[in-house]
Every structure is written in C-alpha cells, then in structure tokens.
Amino acid sequence: RRRRSVSDDATLRRVRQLLVLADDPGATPAEAQACRDKAEALMARYGIDAALLAAEGHRTSGVVDAYLRLDAPYLRDKATLAVHVAHALRCQSVLVGGERTTTVHVFGFEADVRGTEILVTSLLLQAAHELARVVVPPGEHTAAFRRSWWQGFAQAVYVRLRSVEDAARADAQAERSQEEPSVELVLADRSAEVESAMHARYGDLRRAPRRRLSGGGLADGYASGERADLGRGTSLQR
C-alpha cells in the first residue's frame, strides 16, 4: 500500500491547475464543473491526510487558533457562514461580539484552520457580489430579505462542504489497512483535542439561541451558495 504524504506545494499546484482549466473559456460547463469538484475534493483530502500522518507520528504542530474579523453590515449572518465553514472543516469556533465588528475565534489543527481562513475570506467576497445582484421583491423588507438570504447561502455551503468531506473520508478509509486505526477514530481524537483547547481558553460556553428569520430570501441565498466556488479566490491561486 502506498504511503500517502501531504505536500503543500504539490497540493496547491494541482488545485491551481484545476482552477485554471475550470476558468478556460474553451471548457464546457461540464468540464469546468468537473475541475472545480476535483479542486474541492483535493482541499478536503488535504486536511484528512494531515490528520492521518499526525496519527502515525508525523505531527508538526498541535491545535492552533485564528481570529476571523467580520465587519458590518449583517455581522451575525456573516458569522453564521464562518461558523458553518469552520465546523465542516473539523474546527471549533467562538463568537466574540461587538456593535460594529464580530470576531470568530477558530480552533483546530493547522491544515483545517488554514482552510477555514482561506475559504471564509473567499466566500464573503463571493456572497457580497452575489447579493449585490439580487433584486428584493416588492413588499419585502430589504434587511429581513437579505438576512434570510445569508442564511440560505450559509446552509448551501455547509451541505456542499460536508458532502465533499464525507467523500474524502470514505476515500481515505478505503486506503487504510485493517491494522490501522480508522479514519473516523483518528478524526474523533483530533476533535477532542480541539474542543479541549477551546474550553481551556473560554471555559464552559453556551450556544447562541436559534434565530427566527422572517425574510423571503432563503431560496435565493441557497441557490447562490450552490453556485459558490469552494476553491477559488484563495491563497491557492495567489
């Protein structure tokens, strides 16, 4: 069985090539989508491979943290998106609120935190561009419509990320021998470390109350989230 390794340069180079192909004017819509899907899968597998290598004694670092600062407007809605991305990428997060800014404090292993930072930054830009083109229906309250739009966008992104992550876990497990611990067990151990680090910093935490949104933008936001590029506009392309 081939021993898999994680190489930043090799992974980033491959993802960059796929995204260039996806943006090629000569590519058909199906070809472009296939390239983007492959880029997303590579990013998901990167974090899982890092976990498996660490379990085999190749750990380079423990739990790390990062602060994602979000600016108004729609602070809580942007925070929801950031929390969804962090959770899908095996991180834990804490909201540190303010009137004009909100910070999402993310805890996780380096590959996962790095992926969260990159993806949240990209998705916030994509969402802003998408929302600027959305026409609020007559009779709808603009702010309420846009808040529900953000909720739909975040939900779609989370569903897509979880689907890609689940597929990456299954692929990784298929390459494991019976003598090796399962992928789920390795990731569960890491999740426990991440949660312990978060509670060591903040103690016992309470969950934010569930929101009741009245706007009618959920479906439009979800559709935009389904179109969002989960591999573009990141350090992979810089």
PyMOL commands that set and color helices and strands:
alter all, ss='L'
color gray80, all
select helices_A, chain A and resi 8-22+29-58+75-88+110-133+142-174+183-202+218-227
alter helices_A, ss='H'
color red, helices_A
select strands_A, chain A and resi 63-71+92-96+101-109
alter strands_A, ss='S'
color yellow, strands_A
deselect
rebuild
show_as cartoon
